[in-house]
Structure formats: C-alpha cells, structure tokens
Amino acid sequence: MNRSMIIYVLGTVFKLEGFFLLIPVLCSLLYREQEGLPFLITGVISLGIGFLASFRKPDNHAFFLREGCVTTALSWILLSVVGSVPFVLTGEIPSFLNALFETVSGFTTTGASILTDVESMSHTALLWRSFTHWIGGMGVLVFLLAVIPLTGGGTINLMRAESPGPSVGKLVPKIRYTARILYSIYLFLTVIMLVLLLLFGMPLFDAICTALGTAGTGGFGIKNDSIAGYSSAIQWLVTVFMILFGVNFNAFYFLTLREFKKALSLEEVRAYFAIILCAVIVITLNIAGSFRSIFAAITAAAFQVGSIITTTGFSTVDFDQWPSLSKGILVLLMLIGACAGSTGGGIKVSRILFLGKSMHHQVFSYIHPKSVRSFKMDGHSIDEETHRGIQSYFAAYLLIFIISVLPLLAEGCDLVTGFTAVAATFNNIGPGLAAVGPTQNFASLGILSKWVLIFDMLAGRLELYPLLVLFSPSLWKELI
C-alpha cells in the first residue's frame, strides 16, 4: 500500500477544498454578510493542512486500484466533513450531524435536505450548498487530474474509483487530457445554461445556483418551493438541461468531433431517451385530469421524469399526490438512474440494458443449449470481467438497500417513507415519498437513520466498492 502517495493526494484535495471555500467568502463580501468569516477560517485551515500533507511529492508513484478506492473514499469523507464545518460555525445548521448530512447530500449530488426553511439561509450558505453539487457532479478527483500533473499510469485508478458507471475508459491516450475534456464539456454546458436562464429572466444569483445544481444533477433549491415559482419557460429549460446532464459524456465528446453517428449509436443513450419519452407519455395521460390543460400536465410530467431519472431532485409539483401509477413509475426511474459517465446517479441505464441482455441470453441458451453466442453492447462483446463486476454490483446493491431500510423502520418510519428515503439517497436523487416527499424533508428522521443515509449517499455516488473497501480489516493493517 503506497501510503505516502495516498497522503499526498489527500493533501491536494484539502488544498482544492480550501480554494473552493473562498468562493462563498467572495459572495459574502458582495452581499455584506457576516457568514463569510467561518468559510474563510475553514478554508485557510484546509489549505494549511493540504500544504503540509502535499509539501513533498513521493518518489514512488505506484497507484493501483486499491489505492484509488481508498483515496477516493477518504477524499469524499474528508471533503464532506470539512465542508460541513462552516454551517456549524455560522449557526445556520448548528447540529454537526445535520450539517454533515446536508454537505454529504451536496457533494454526492443527492439534494436530500434537513432544512425546513431554505429561504432563511444566507446567500453565502446557499451558494456553497449549490457549489458542492457542481464539485461533486463530475468529481473532485477528476478535477484534480484535470488541473494537477499527477504522473504514473495509476491515475486511471482514481478516475475508475470515482466516475459513475460500470466501466471507465480514456477518451484520449493521456488520462489528464481525458479529465480536461470532461471538465471542459461540463463547464461549457453549465455556462450555456446560466446564460439562457438569465435570458429567460431568472435573477443572477438564482441562475447561478440553479445552473450549478442542474449541472451536478444535485437538486438543492434556493426557494422553499424548489423550481415551482419560476415560469413554465424556465421549467422547460431546466428540464432540457437536466436530461442533457444525464447523458453519457462520451456522446458529447463525439459531438464535438462531429462524429454524429458514433454519438447516436450508443445503445445506452438511445435507451435513456426512450425511457424518458415513454415515462412522460404514461404519466401525462395518468395525471391529465388534475391539470388545467394538457400542456401543463406535459410540463409537470416532463420536469419530474427528467428530475428523477437524472437524479437531480428538483420539483415543481407535489408528485406525492399523483396517482399510484405515476408514483410507481417515478420510483422505478429512481432505481434506473441516468447514463454511465454522466453526473447522474442510480443503477445506470447501461446496467439495466446489461441485465435485459443477460436475461435474453439466458433464455436463448435454454432454447438452444448447444449454441455458443455472446451478447454485445454498442457492437462490442461483454468480457467476463465486466460481466462478473455488474452481477456483483447488483448483488451488493440489493443487499445494502435491504439492510439500509431496516434501521429506518426500527426508528418508526412507515414502509413507504423508509423505502423511498433509501431509494432517494442511495441513488442520489433527493426527495422520496410520504414523510420525505417533495414538500417535506429529512429533518424528522432519527439519528441512526441519518447516519445510514449518509453512508448510502456516499456509497451510491462512489458505486459501492470504493467505500466498502474501507470496512476491510486487512486493508487497514497495510495502511496503518
């Protein structure tokens, strides 16, 4: 275990967060708010720790997958702990557990909140909440790889451990340039959305926070009614960009190269849009009688489908009041999630496609037992390692999901609240149903439930295994 390299990368993460914390400080100066001082103090301390830990670069740059998993998991835990401190110091979220829950929810782009009155918070805190979404959307370690020259072929293991989806590949030969391409696309789409929101009449501060939350598919709103108070034009704009940020970024890369056939040939992307279209049609027909016009029904259905499948979590209506069929479809979308290689969470469309193909292949083998036939994704055969990895993921996902629901039920949650609270946090969505629905929050949950959901948010964002490896005693023997 290369401990010195792990410490070096963690130190660099501390430095990055220290610089990130200076952004809300600038906001506090602009709005003349006193809440900026705790952010400044926390940022300076974070910078100091970072410079001490990364002062000397290790001679040994070996960085295998286990180091990548450990570093990624510890980075996200430390990011969340440090990022929660200013909330406690300002007194806006005085409980450390609640502050940690809110911050983990931000960095993991979940958007589940313990706040009962968002509009009472300072501009400084609101900007930091939304900015944590943007940082966590593409991943802080991907950002680190994009701006800091880390040598050694093992850097792919950092990206593999942090990036959402069953597999991570290089867009270009050097992983640093791959990270730069991803962040360039991410930043470009964010800026485009910000400009369009301003053109559509949204105030500057609201537009910045909404663009950051949409880009990271996070969903922290700065209004108590989330996005409901804005015009239908703005709601449609947010809908379009939520769906775009749920697309595999490989498709955007192909589009920049004008390789339109490659972008359109991605099976996952085609399935993703097909699922959205079908869900919108069914839900619109199911809820049409509750709206003043069919256009209003389509607007609400499209927004909530886009919000849930991309795991953004914004809301314009209380979908907990919708018919059971519509709520059932939304719960299914919670589980499916967005595309691999996007900023969205969930199981991922690619894994659902794999599961369907695997079932079809198994049925085919029963009918034609002597045939030898492999199934493919995007024209490529699925290798045995990927096959085992996805099956293992489903098994771990199901086991953690079931175990996570039990503590919530033990602390008094009803089954719908407990199930959807886990579904909403484990898949990094935000709102669930019943007591954690779109007009409610997670403040009423017990202490144990909040700790379980904090774990679920981190595990869901990191694709389970980078966080699970921390529970291996043999790993800690090597690390310590």
C-alpha positions as CSV (number, residue, x, y, z in Angstrom):
1,M,0.0,0.0,0.0
2,N,1.5,3.3,-1.1
3,R,0.6,5.4,2.0
4,S,2.8,8.4,1.0
5,M,1.0,8.7,-2.3
6,I,-2.4,8.5,-0.6
7,I,-1.5,11.2,1.8
8,Y,-0.1,13.4,-1.0
9,V,-3.4,13.1,-3.0
10,L,-5.5,13.7,0.2
11,G,-3.4,16.8,0.9
12,T,-4.0,18.1,-2.6
13,V,-7.8,17.5,-2.0
14,F,-7.5,19.6,1.1
15,K,-5.9,22.4,-0.9
16,L,-8.6,22.3,-3.5
17,E,-11.4,22.4,-1.0
18,G,-9.6,25.3,0.7
19,F,-9.7,27.3,-2.6
20,F,-13.3,26.2,-3.2
21,L,-14.3,27.6,0.2
22,L,-13.0,31.1,-0.8
23,I,-15.8,31.3,-3.4
24,P,-18.6,31.7,-0.8
25,V,-16.3,34.2,1.0
26,L,-16.4,36.4,-2.1
27,C,-20.2,36.0,-2.1
28,S,-20.4,37.2,1.5
29,L,-18.4,40.3,0.6
30,L,-20.7,41.1,-2.3
31,Y,-23.8,40.7,-0.1
32,R,-22.1,42.1,3.0
33,E,-22.9,39.0,5.1
34,Q,-21.0,38.0,8.2
35,E,-21.3,34.3,7.4
36,G,-18.3,34.6,5.2
37,L,-15.8,34.6,8.1
38,P,-16.4,30.9,9.1
39,F,-15.9,29.9,5.5
40,L,-12.7,31.9,5.3
41,I,-11.4,30.3,8.6
42,T,-12.3,26.8,7.4
43,G,-10.7,27.4,4.0
44,V,-7.4,28.7,5.5
45,I,-7.2,25.7,7.8
46,S,-7.9,23.3,5.0
47,L,-5.3,25.0,2.8
48,G,-2.8,24.7,5.7
49,I,-3.4,21.0,6.2
50,G,-3.2,20.5,2.4
51,F,0.1,22.2,2.0
52,L,1.6,20.3,4.9
53,A,0.4,16.9,3.6
54,S,1.4,17.5,0.0
55,F,4.6,19.6,0.6
56,R,6.8,16.8,-0.7
57,K,5.8,14.6,-3.6
58,P,6.5,10.9,-3.0
59,D,9.2,9.2,-5.0
60,N,7.0,6.1,-5.5
61,H,4.1,7.0,-7.8
62,A,2.6,3.5,-7.9
63,F,-1.1,3.7,-7.6
64,F,-3.1,0.6,-8.0
65,L,-6.9,0.1,-7.9
66,R,-7.0,-0.4,-4.1
67,E,-5.1,2.8,-3.5
68,G,-7.5,4.5,-5.9
69,C,-10.5,3.2,-3.9
70,V,-9.1,4.1,-0.5
71,T,-8.0,7.6,-1.7
72,T,-11.4,8.2,-3.3
73,A,-13.4,7.1,-0.3
74,L,-11.3,9.1,2.1
75,S,-11.3,12.1,-0.1
76,W,-15.1,12.3,-0.2
77,I,-15.4,11.7,3.5
78,L,-12.9,14.4,4.3
79,L,-14.5,16.8,1.8
80,S,-17.8,16.4,3.4
81,V,-16.5,16.8,7.0
82,V,-14.6,19.9,6.2
83,G,-17.4,21.3,4.0
84,S,-19.9,20.9,6.9
85,V,-17.8,22.9,9.4
86,P,-18.8,26.4,8.1
87,F,-22.5,25.5,8.5
88,V,-21.9,24.7,12.2
89,L,-19.8,27.8,12.8
90,T,-22.3,30.1,11.3
91,G,-25.1,28.6,13.3
92,E,-27.2,28.1,10.2
93,I,-27.1,24.3,10.8
94,P,-25.9,24.1,14.4
95,S,-26.1,20.3,14.7
96,F,-22.9,18.6,13.3
97,L,-24.9,15.5,12.2
98,N,-27.4,17.7,10.2
99,A,-24.6,19.8,8.8
100,L,-22.8,16.7,7.7
101,F,-26.0,15.2,6.2
102,E,-26.5,18.4,4.2
103,T,-22.9,18.6,3.0
104,V,-22.7,14.9,2.0
105,S,-26.0,15.4,0.2
106,G,-24.5,18.3,-1.6
107,F,-21.2,16.7,-2.6
108,T,-22.8,13.4,-3.7
109,T,-25.4,15.5,-5.7
110,T,-28.2,13.9,-3.8
111,G,-30.1,17.0,-2.8
112,A,-31.9,15.5,0.2
113,S,-32.1,18.3,2.8
114,I,-32.7,18.6,6.5
115,L,-33.6,22.3,6.2
116,T,-37.2,23.4,6.8
117,D,-36.8,26.9,5.6
118,V,-34.2,27.3,2.8
119,E,-35.0,30.9,2.1
120,S,-33.9,31.9,5.6
121,M,-30.3,31.0,4.9
122,S,-27.7,33.5,3.8
123,H,-26.6,33.9,0.2
124,T,-23.2,32.6,1.3
125,A,-24.5,29.3,2.6
126,L,-26.9,28.9,-0.4
127,L,-24.1,29.4,-2.9
128,W,-21.9,26.8,-1.0
129,R,-24.7,24.3,-1.0
130,S,-25.2,24.6,-4.7
131,F,-21.5,24.7,-5.4
132,T,-21.0,21.4,-3.6
133,H,-23.3,19.9,-6.3
134,W,-21.1,21.2,-9.1
135,I,-17.9,20.0,-7.5
136,G,-19.3,16.5,-6.8
137,G,-21.1,16.2,-10.2
138,M,-18.1,15.4,-12.2
139,G,-15.9,14.5,-9.2
140,V,-13.3,16.4,-7.3
141,L,-10.6,13.8,-8.2
142,V,-11.4,14.2,-11.9
143,F,-11.0,17.9,-11.4
144,L,-7.7,17.2,-9.6
145,L,-6.5,15.1,-12.6
146,A,-7.5,17.8,-15.0
147,V,-5.5,20.7,-13.3
148,I,-2.7,19.0,-11.4
149,P,0.0,16.9,-13.2
150,L,0.0,13.5,-11.4
151,T,2.4,11.2,-13.2
152,G,2.1,7.5,-13.4
153,G,-0.2,5.1,-15.2
154,G,-2.1,4.5,-12.0
155,T,-4.1,7.8,-12.3
156,I,-6.7,5.9,-14.3
157,N,-7.5,4.1,-11.0
158,L,-8.5,7.4,-9.4
159,M,-10.9,8.0,-12.2
160,R,-12.2,4.4,-12.2
161,A,-12.9,4.6,-8.5
162,E,-14.8,7.9,-8.6
163,S,-16.5,8.0,-12.0
164,P,-20.1,6.7,-12.1
165,G,-20.8,3.7,-14.3
166,P,-19.7,0.1,-14.8
167,S,-16.5,1.0,-16.7
168,V,-14.3,3.9,-17.4
169,G,-12.2,4.4,-20.5
170,K,-9.9,7.0,-21.9
171,L,-11.3,9.4,-24.5
172,V,-7.7,10.3,-25.4
173,P,-4.4,8.4,-24.7
174,K,-3.5,10.5,-21.6
175,I,-5.8,10.4,-18.6
176,R,-5.1,14.0,-17.7
177,Y,-6.4,15.2,-21.1
178,T,-9.4,12.9,-20.7
179,A,-10.2,14.7,-17.4
180,R,-9.7,18.1,-19.1
181,I,-12.1,17.2,-21.9
182,L,-14.8,16.0,-19.4
183,Y,-14.5,19.2,-17.3
184,S,-14.4,21.4,-20.4
185,I,-17.7,19.9,-21.6
186,Y,-19.1,20.1,-18.1
187,L,-18.1,23.8,-17.7
188,F,-19.3,24.7,-21.2
189,L,-22.8,23.2,-20.7
190,T,-23.0,24.9,-17.3
191,V,-22.2,28.4,-18.7
192,I,-24.6,27.9,-21.6
193,M,-27.4,27.1,-19.1
194,L,-26.5,30.0,-16.9
195,V,-26.7,32.4,-19.9
196,L,-30.0,31.0,-21.1
197,L,-31.5,31.2,-17.5
198,L,-30.5,34.9,-17.5
199,L,-32.1,35.5,-20.9
200,F,-35.3,33.8,-19.7
201,G,-35.5,36.3,-16.8
202,M,-34.1,34.5,-13.8
203,P,-32.2,36.7,-11.3
204,L,-28.4,36.3,-11.4
205,F,-28.0,34.6,-8.0
206,D,-30.9,32.3,-8.7
207,A,-29.5,31.5,-12.1
208,I,-26.0,30.6,-10.8
209,C,-27.3,28.3,-8.0
210,T,-29.8,26.7,-10.4
211,A,-27.2,26.1,-13.1
212,L,-24.8,24.6,-10.5
213,G,-27.5,22.3,-9.1
214,T,-28.7,21.2,-12.5
215,A,-25.2,20.6,-13.9
216,G,-24.3,18.4,-11.0
217,T,-27.8,16.8,-11.1
218,G,-28.0,17.7,-7.4
219,G,-31.2,19.5,-6.8
220,F,-30.6,21.8,-3.9
221,G,-33.1,24.7,-4.5
222,I,-32.8,28.2,-3.0
223,K,-36.6,28.5,-2.8
224,N,-38.9,26.6,-0.4
225,D,-40.9,25.5,-3.5
226,S,-37.8,24.4,-5.4
227,I,-38.4,25.4,-9.1
228,A,-42.2,25.8,-8.9
229,G,-42.2,29.6,-8.5
230,Y,-40.5,30.2,-11.8
231,S,-42.1,30.5,-15.3
232,S,-43.0,27.4,-17.4
233,A,-40.3,28.5,-19.9
234,I,-37.7,28.3,-17.2
235,Q,-39.0,25.0,-16.0
236,W,-38.7,23.6,-19.6
237,L,-35.2,25.0,-19.8
238,V,-34.2,23.2,-16.6
239,T,-35.9,20.1,-17.8
240,V,-33.9,20.0,-21.0
241,F,-30.6,20.6,-19.2
242,M,-31.3,18.1,-16.5
243,I,-31.8,15.5,-19.3
244,L,-28.6,16.6,-21.1
245,F,-26.5,16.3,-17.9
246,G,-27.8,12.7,-17.5
247,V,-26.4,11.7,-20.9
248,N,-23.1,9.8,-21.1
249,F,-20.4,12.5,-21.7
250,N,-18.8,10.3,-24.3
251,A,-21.7,11.2,-26.6
252,F,-20.9,14.9,-26.1
253,Y,-17.3,14.2,-26.9
254,F,-18.2,12.5,-30.2
255,L,-20.5,15.5,-31.0
256,T,-17.5,17.9,-30.5
257,L,-15.6,15.8,-33.0
258,R,-18.7,15.9,-35.4
259,E,-18.9,12.1,-35.2
260,F,-22.7,12.2,-35.0
261,K,-23.1,8.5,-36.0
262,K,-20.9,7.4,-33.0
263,A,-22.9,9.6,-30.6
264,L,-26.2,8.4,-31.8
265,S,-25.1,4.7,-32.0
266,L,-24.6,4.5,-28.2
267,E,-27.2,2.0,-27.1
268,E,-27.4,3.4,-23.6
269,V,-28.2,6.9,-24.8
270,R,-30.9,5.7,-27.1
271,A,-32.4,3.6,-24.3
272,Y,-32.2,6.6,-21.9
273,F,-34.2,8.9,-24.2
274,A,-36.7,6.1,-24.9
275,I,-37.3,5.5,-21.2
276,I,-37.9,9.2,-20.7
277,L,-40.3,9.5,-23.6
278,C,-42.4,6.5,-22.5
279,A,-42.5,7.7,-18.9
280,V,-43.6,11.2,-19.9
281,I,-46.4,9.9,-22.1
282,V,-47.7,7.4,-19.5
283,I,-47.6,9.9,-16.6
284,T,-49.1,12.7,-18.7
285,L,-52.1,10.5,-19.6
286,N,-52.4,9.4,-15.9
287,I,-52.4,12.9,-14.4
288,A,-54.0,15.0,-17.2
289,G,-57.3,15.3,-15.3
290,S,-55.6,17.1,-12.4
291,F,-54.2,19.9,-14.5
292,R,-55.9,22.9,-16.2
293,S,-54.5,21.9,-19.6
294,I,-52.7,19.1,-21.4
295,F,-49.7,21.4,-21.8
296,A,-49.5,21.9,-18.0
297,A,-49.7,18.2,-17.5
298,I,-46.9,17.6,-20.0
299,T,-44.8,20.3,-18.4
300,A,-45.1,18.7,-15.0
301,A,-44.6,15.2,-16.2
302,A,-41.6,16.0,-18.3
303,F,-40.0,18.0,-15.5
304,Q,-40.4,15.3,-12.8
305,V,-39.4,12.5,-15.1
306,G,-36.3,14.4,-16.1
307,S,-35.6,15.3,-12.5
308,I,-36.0,11.8,-11.1
309,I,-34.2,9.7,-13.8
310,T,-31.2,12.1,-13.8
311,T,-31.4,12.0,-10.0
312,T,-31.4,15.8,-9.9
313,G,-34.3,16.1,-7.4
314,F,-35.8,19.5,-8.3
315,S,-39.6,19.6,-8.1
316,T,-42.4,21.8,-9.5
317,V,-45.4,19.9,-8.1
318,D,-46.1,17.6,-5.1
319,F,-45.8,14.4,-7.1
320,D,-46.6,12.5,-3.8
321,Q,-50.2,13.5,-4.6
322,W,-50.2,11.9,-8.0
323,P,-52.0,8.6,-8.8
324,S,-50.2,5.4,-7.7
325,L,-49.2,4.5,-11.3
326,S,-47.3,7.8,-11.8
327,K,-45.6,7.4,-8.4
328,G,-44.7,3.8,-9.2
329,I,-43.1,4.9,-12.4
330,L,-41.1,7.6,-10.6
331,V,-39.8,5.1,-8.1
332,L,-38.7,2.8,-11.0
333,L,-36.9,5.8,-12.5
334,M,-35.2,6.4,-9.1
335,L,-33.7,3.0,-9.4
336,I,-32.8,3.1,-13.1
337,G,-31.0,6.5,-12.9
338,A,-29.1,8.2,-15.7
339,C,-26.4,7.1,-18.1
340,A,-23.0,5.9,-17.0
341,G,-20.3,8.6,-17.5
342,S,-22.8,11.3,-16.6
343,T,-23.3,13.4,-13.5
344,G,-26.4,11.4,-12.6
345,G,-26.8,8.6,-10.1
346,G,-28.8,5.5,-9.8
347,I,-28.1,2.0,-11.0
348,K,-27.4,3.4,-14.5
349,V,-29.2,2.7,-17.8
350,S,-26.2,0.7,-19.1
351,R,-26.5,-1.8,-16.2
352,I,-30.3,-2.1,-16.8
353,L,-29.5,-2.8,-20.5
354,F,-27.0,-5.4,-19.5
355,L,-29.5,-7.1,-17.2
356,G,-32.0,-7.3,-20.0
357,K,-29.5,-8.6,-22.5
358,S,-28.3,-11.1,-19.9
359,M,-31.8,-12.4,-19.3
360,H,-32.4,-12.7,-23.0
361,H,-29.1,-14.5,-23.5
362,Q,-30.0,-17.0,-20.7
363,V,-33.5,-17.7,-22.2
364,F,-31.8,-18.2,-25.6
365,S,-29.3,-20.7,-24.1
366,Y,-32.3,-22.8,-22.7
367,I,-33.9,-22.9,-26.1
368,H,-30.6,-23.5,-28.0
369,P,-28.4,-25.3,-25.4
370,K,-25.7,-26.2,-27.9
371,S,-25.3,-22.7,-29.4
372,V,-22.3,-20.5,-28.4
373,R,-23.3,-16.9,-28.5
374,S,-22.1,-13.8,-26.6
375,F,-24.2,-10.7,-26.1
376,K,-22.9,-7.2,-27.0
377,M,-23.1,-3.6,-26.1
378,D,-22.5,-1.0,-28.8
379,G,-21.2,-3.7,-31.0
380,H,-18.6,-4.9,-28.5
381,S,-18.8,-8.3,-26.7
382,I,-19.1,-8.1,-22.9
383,D,-16.0,-9.5,-21.4
384,E,-16.2,-11.9,-18.5
385,E,-14.7,-9.4,-16.0
386,T,-17.3,-6.8,-16.8
387,H,-20.0,-9.5,-16.6
388,R,-18.9,-10.6,-13.1
389,G,-18.5,-7.0,-12.0
390,I,-22.0,-6.0,-12.9
391,Q,-23.5,-9.1,-11.4
392,S,-21.6,-8.4,-8.2
393,Y,-22.7,-4.8,-8.2
394,F,-26.4,-5.9,-8.4
395,A,-25.9,-8.3,-5.5
396,A,-24.2,-5.7,-3.3
397,Y,-26.7,-3.0,-4.3
398,L,-29.7,-5.2,-3.3
399,L,-28.1,-6.3,0.0
400,I,-27.2,-2.8,1.1
401,F,-30.6,-1.5,0.1
402,I,-32.4,-4.0,2.2
403,I,-30.2,-3.6,5.2
404,S,-30.5,0.2,5.0
405,V,-34.3,0.2,5.1
406,L,-34.4,-1.8,8.4
407,P,-32.9,0.9,10.7
408,L,-35.4,3.5,9.3
409,L,-38.3,1.1,10.0
410,A,-36.9,0.4,13.5
411,E,-36.9,4.2,14.3
412,G,-40.6,4.5,13.4
413,C,-40.7,5.3,9.7
414,D,-43.6,3.8,7.7
415,L,-42.6,1.4,4.9
416,V,-43.1,3.9,2.0
417,T,-41.1,6.6,3.8
418,G,-38.3,4.1,4.7
419,F,-38.1,2.5,1.3
420,T,-38.2,5.7,-0.7
421,A,-35.8,7.5,1.7
422,V,-33.2,4.8,1.0
423,A,-34.0,4.8,-2.7
424,A,-33.7,8.6,-2.9
425,T,-30.4,8.7,-1.0
426,F,-28.8,5.5,-2.3
427,N,-29.5,6.6,-5.9
428,N,-28.5,10.3,-5.1
429,I,-31.9,11.7,-6.0
430,G,-33.2,13.8,-3.1
431,P,-36.9,13.6,-2.5
432,G,-38.8,10.4,-1.9
433,L,-42.4,9.9,-1.0
434,A,-44.6,10.3,2.1
435,A,-42.6,11.9,5.0
436,V,-39.6,12.6,2.8
437,G,-41.7,13.7,-0.2
438,P,-41.0,16.8,-2.4
439,T,-42.8,19.1,0.1
440,Q,-41.1,17.5,3.1
441,N,-37.5,17.0,4.2
442,F,-35.3,14.6,6.1
443,A,-35.1,16.6,9.4
444,S,-37.6,14.4,11.3
445,L,-35.6,11.2,10.8
446,G,-33.8,9.7,13.8
447,I,-30.0,9.8,14.4
448,L,-29.3,6.3,13.3
449,S,-31.4,6.8,10.1
450,K,-29.4,9.9,9.2
451,W,-26.1,8.0,9.6
452,V,-27.4,5.2,7.5
453,L,-28.5,7.6,4.8
454,I,-25.2,9.4,4.9
455,F,-23.5,6.1,4.2
456,D,-26.0,5.4,1.4
457,M,-25.4,8.7,-0.3
458,L,-21.6,8.2,-0.3
459,A,-21.9,4.5,-1.3
460,G,-24.3,5.4,-4.2
461,R,-22.1,8.2,-5.5
462,L,-18.9,6.1,-5.4
463,E,-20.5,3.0,-6.9
464,L,-20.4,1.0,-3.7
465,Y,-16.9,-0.6,-3.7
466,P,-14.6,2.3,-3.0
467,L,-16.5,2.9,0.2
468,L,-16.9,-0.8,1.1
469,V,-13.1,-1.4,0.9
470,L,-12.8,0.8,4.0
471,F,-14.5,-1.9,6.0
472,S,-11.8,-4.5,5.3
473,P,-9.6,-5.1,8.4
474,S,-6.7,-6.4,6.2
475,L,-6.6,-3.1,4.3
476,W,-6.2,-1.1,7.5
477,K,-3.4,-3.3,8.6
478,E,-1.5,-2.5,5.5
479,L,-2.5,1.2,5.6
480,I,-1.5,1.8,9.3
